């Protein structure tokens, strides 16, 4: 391996890829919201756990041509346990996040509360990866967190369980991002993408079976939106096409993330993922008629301000990254 300086174009490219991933995630969030919504409320009534399972099964199938093109030798790794832990944490985060949608939390609130993630990213990346948390990065993360608090309406409606759901998902996905950055030091984006898509499906299956078994043993404990009906039943008609699209967007987003983390470090890139806050709000408004509260706009502006702050402040100081030779 040769150590080369991460130039401004490389870091900017990583930021653009993260923004592209945010756009893709915003589209997938709309689908994740409408598919588990009850039919009486304009949705399709899918089980949240079943939807998450099929989402990644479809994504894995769509990745098969890429696996054949890059060759199975690229799937070899010296860190199988890290890949497995990354896949499990990612799968668990998906189920927690989708449960929030199934509980009726609007997209603009769900996505904005994910802006608490940078605090977990900075903490984990600093302690576990040895990355430097500069004052600018800390301020940007705090701006994103403050924006999330404003949008959540804490202090007006109280801090309920549904408010905590996306925060828990943010912590889990921060763990996924940290594992991704750790593995990206040695492995190609194709390996990171395919390993996650291959390993995450068995983990989704494990979570799906565990949740349904718990629901069967204690039917009055879990809300019905978590596990309803036969867990492996596929929808039909429009719902099936939307589920296929969701799988496609999932595969595309993970590939974009894999490349982005190859070009810049996790604490630099994380604020750019906050762009999914206004994108999620606008798409939820346009596609589902979920009108954000008045607090959404100042909160989203604060989140975006943190992203712009870290981009401009570090334009001329990029960390050194390991380049695969």
C-alpha positions in Angstrom: 0.0 0.0 0.0 1.1 3.5 -0.8 0.1 6.5 1.3 -1.0 9.4 -0.8 -2.6 12.7 0.2 -6.3 12.9 -0.4 -6.5 15.8 -2.8 -9.3 18.4 -2.8 -10.9 16.8 -5.9 -10.9 13.4 -4.3 -12.5 14.6 -1.1 -15.0 16.7 -3.0 -15.9 13.7 -5.1 -16.5 11.7 -1.9 -18.8 14.5 -0.7 -20.7 14.4 -4.0 -21.1 10.7 -3.8 -22.4 11.0 -0.2 -24.9 13.6 -1.5 -25.9 11.2 -4.3 -26.4 8.5 -1.7 -28.6 10.9 0.3 -30.8 11.5 -2.7 -31.1 7.7 -3.2 -31.9 7.2 0.5 -34.5 9.9 0.3 -36.3 8.0 -2.4 -36.1 4.7 -0.5 -37.5 6.5 2.6 -40.6 7.4 0.7 -41.1 3.7 -0.3 -40.3 2.6 3.3 -43.0 4.9 4.5 -45.8 4.0 2.1 -45.3 0.2 1.9 -46.0 -0.6 5.6 -48.7 2.1 5.9 -52.2 0.4 6.3 -54.4 0.2 3.2 -57.0 2.3 4.9 -54.5 5.2 5.1 -53.3 4.9 1.5 -50.5 2.4 1.9 -50.0 -1.2 1.1 -50.1 -2.8 4.6 -46.8 -4.7 4.4 -45.2 -6.0 7.6 -42.3 -3.8 8.4 -40.0 -6.8 9.2 -41.1 -8.6 6.1 -40.6 -5.6 3.9 -37.0 -5.1 5.3 -36.2 -8.8 4.7 -37.4 -8.7 1.0 -35.8 -5.3 0.5 -32.3 -6.8 1.0 -33.1 -10.1 -0.7 -33.9 -8.1 -3.8 -30.9 -5.9 -3.4 -28.7 -9.0 -3.1 -30.2 -10.6 -6.3 -29.7 -7.3 -8.2 -26.0 -7.4 -7.1 -25.4 -10.8 -8.7 -24.3 -9.4 -12.1 -21.8 -7.2 -10.3 -20.5 -10.2 -8.3 -19.9 -12.1 -11.6 -18.3 -9.1 -13.2 -15.8 -8.3 -10.5 -15.1 -12.0 -9.7 -15.6 -14.0 -6.6 -12.0 -13.5 -5.6 -12.8 -9.9 -4.7 -15.1 -11.2 -2.0 -12.2 -12.7 0.0 -11.4 -10.9 3.2 -9.2 -11.1 6.2 -11.9 -9.6 8.4 -14.9 -11.9 8.2 -16.0 -11.1 11.8 -16.0 -7.4 11.1 -18.1 -7.9 8.0 -20.6 -10.0 9.9 -20.9 -7.5 12.7 -21.3 -4.7 10.1 -24.1 -6.6 8.4 -25.9 -7.4 11.7 -25.8 -3.8 13.0 -27.0 -2.5 9.6 -29.9 -5.0 9.5 -30.9 -4.2 13.0 -30.8 -0.5 12.2 -33.1 -1.0 9.1 -35.7 -2.9 11.2 -35.7 -0.2 13.9 -35.9 2.6 11.3 -38.7 0.9 9.3 -40.6 0.3 12.5 -40.7 4.0 13.0 -42.4 4.4 9.6 -44.8 1.6 10.4 -45.7 3.5 13.6 -46.8 6.5 11.6 -43.9 8.8 12.2 -43.7 11.2 9.2 -40.7 11.1 6.9 -39.5 14.6 7.7 -39.3 13.8 11.4 -37.8 10.3 11.0 -35.1 11.5 8.7 -34.2 14.6 10.6 -33.7 12.7 13.8 -31.1 10.7 12.0 -29.0 13.9 12.1 -28.0 12.8 15.7 -25.8 10.2 13.9 -22.7 12.5 13.5 -22.2 12.6 17.3 -22.1 8.8 17.4 -19.8 8.8 14.3 -17.4 11.3 15.8 -17.2 9.4 19.1 -16.7 6.0 17.5 -14.3 7.2 14.8 -12.2 9.0 17.3 -12.0 6.2 19.9 -12.0 3.2 17.6 -10.4 4.4 14.3 -8.1 7.1 15.7 -9.5 9.8 13.4 -9.1 13.4 14.6 -12.3 15.1 15.6 -11.4 18.7 14.8 -13.4 21.6 16.4 -15.1 22.3 13.1 -16.3 18.8 12.8 -17.6 18.8 16.4 -19.4 22.2 15.8 -20.9 20.8 12.6 -22.1 17.7 14.4 -23.6 19.8 17.2 -25.4 22.0 14.6 -26.9 18.8 13.0 -28.0 17.6 16.4 -29.5 20.9 17.4 -31.4 21.0 14.1 -32.7 17.5 14.7 -33.9 18.5 18.2 -35.7 21.6 16.7 -37.5 19.5 14.1 -38.5 16.8 16.6 -40.6 19.2 18.5 -39.1 18.2 21.8 -40.4 20.6 24.4 -43.8 20.9 22.6 -44.9 17.3 22.3 -42.5 15.6 24.6 -39.9 12.9 24.1 -41.9 9.8 23.3 -40.9 6.3 22.2 -41.5 7.1 18.6 -39.1 10.0 18.9 -36.4 7.7 20.2 -36.8 5.1 17.4 -34.8 7.0 14.7 -32.2 8.1 17.3 -31.6 4.4 18.1 -31.4 3.7 14.3 -28.9 6.6 14.0 -26.7 5.0 16.6 -26.8 1.6 14.9 -26.1 3.0 11.5 -23.2 5.0 13.0 -21.8 1.7 14.0 -22.2 0.5 10.4 -20.4 3.5 9.1 -17.5 3.0 11.5 -17.2 -0.6 10.4 -17.3 0.5 6.8 -14.5 3.0 7.3 -12.4 0.5 9.1 -12.8 -2.1 6.3 -12.4 0.5 3.6 -8.7 1.0 4.6 -7.9 -2.3 3.0 -10.8 -3.5 0.8 -12.4 -2.3 -2.4 -15.8 -0.6 -2.6 -17.1 -3.7 -4.5 -16.1 -5.9 -1.6 -17.8 -3.6 0.9 -20.9 -3.4 -1.2 -21.3 -7.1 -2.0 -20.3 -8.4 1.4 -23.0 -6.3 3.0 -25.7 -7.2 0.6 -24.8 -10.9 0.9 -24.4 -11.1 4.6 -27.2 -8.7 5.5 -29.9 -11.0 4.1 -29.2 -13.9 6.6 -29.2 -11.3 9.4 -32.5 -9.9 8.3 -33.9 -13.4 8.2 -32.6 -14.0 11.7 -34.2 -10.8 13.0 -37.4 -11.6 11.1 -37.8 -15.0 12.6 -36.9 -13.8 16.1 -39.4 -11.0 16.0 -42.2 -13.3 14.6 -41.4 -16.0 17.1 -41.6 -13.4 19.9 -44.9 -12.1 18.5 -46.3 -15.6 18.4 -45.2 -16.3 22.0 -46.4 -12.9 23.2 -49.0 -11.6 20.7 -50.1 -8.7 22.9 -46.7 -7.2 23.5 -45.4 -6.2 20.0 -47.4 -3.7 17.8 -49.0 -5.5 14.9 -47.1 -3.4 12.4 -43.8 -5.2 13.4 -44.9 -8.7 12.4 -48.2 -9.5 10.7 -49.1 -12.4 8.5 -46.8 -15.0 7.0 -43.3 -13.4 7.1 -42.2 -14.7 3.7 -45.3 -13.7 1.7 -44.5 -11.3 -1.2 -46.9 -8.6 -2.2 -48.5 -8.4 -5.6 -49.2 -5.7 -8.2 -48.0 -2.2 -7.5 -46.6 -3.1 -4.1 -44.3 -5.7 -5.7 -43.0 -3.2 -8.2 -42.3 -0.7 -5.4 -40.6 -3.3 -3.4 -38.4 -4.2 -6.4 -37.5 -0.5 -6.7 -36.7 -0.3 -3.1 -34.2 -3.2 -3.4 -32.6 -1.4 -6.4 -32.2 1.8 -4.5 -30.7 -0.1 -1.6 -28.1 -1.6 -3.7 -27.2 1.7 -5.4 -27.0 3.6 -2.1 -24.6 1.1 -0.5 -22.3 1.2 -3.6 -22.2 5.0 -3.5 -21.3 4.9 0.3 -18.6 2.3 -0.3 -16.8 4.6 -2.8 -17.3 7.7 -0.8 -15.7 6.2 2.3 -12.7 5.3 0.1 -12.1 8.9 -0.7 -12.5 10.7 2.6 -12.8 9.9 6.3 -16.0 9.2 8.1 -16.2 12.4 10.2 -15.7 14.5 7.1 -18.4 12.8 5.1 -21.0 12.3 7.7 -22.5 15.8 7.7 -23.2 15.5 3.9 -25.5 12.7 4.6 -27.6 15.2 6.5 -28.8 16.5 3.2 -31.4 13.7 3.3 -33.2 15.8 5.9 -34.6 18.5 3.5 -34.7 15.9 0.7 -36.8 13.5 2.8 -39.1 16.4 3.9 -39.6 17.6 0.4 -40.2 14.1 -1.1 -42.6 13.2 1.8 -44.5 16.4 1.1 -44.6 16.0 -2.7 -45.3 12.2 -2.8 -47.2 11.5 0.4 -48.7 14.9 1.4 -46.9 14.9 4.7 -46.6 18.6 5.4 -43.6 19.3 7.7 -44.2 21.4 10.8 -43.1 25.0 11.0 -40.0 23.9 13.0 -38.8 21.7 10.1 -37.4 24.6 8.0 -35.2 26.3 10.7 -34.0 22.9 11.9 -33.2 21.7 8.3 -31.4 25.0 7.7 -29.2 24.4 10.8 -28.4 20.9 9.6 -27.4 22.1 6.1 -25.4 24.9 7.7 -23.3 22.3 9.5 -22.7 20.5 6.3 -21.6 23.6 4.5 -19.4 24.7 7.5 -17.3 21.5 7.4 -17.0 21.5 3.6 -15.7 25.1 3.4 -13.6 25.0 6.6 -11.6 21.9 5.5 -11.4 22.7 1.8 -7.6 22.9 2.0 -6.8 20.4 4.6 -7.5 16.8 3.7 -6.5 13.7 5.7 -4.1 11.2 4.3 -5.7 8.0 3.2 -4.4 4.6 2.2 -4.6 4.0 -1.5 -4.9 0.4 -2.8 -2.1 -0.2 -5.2 
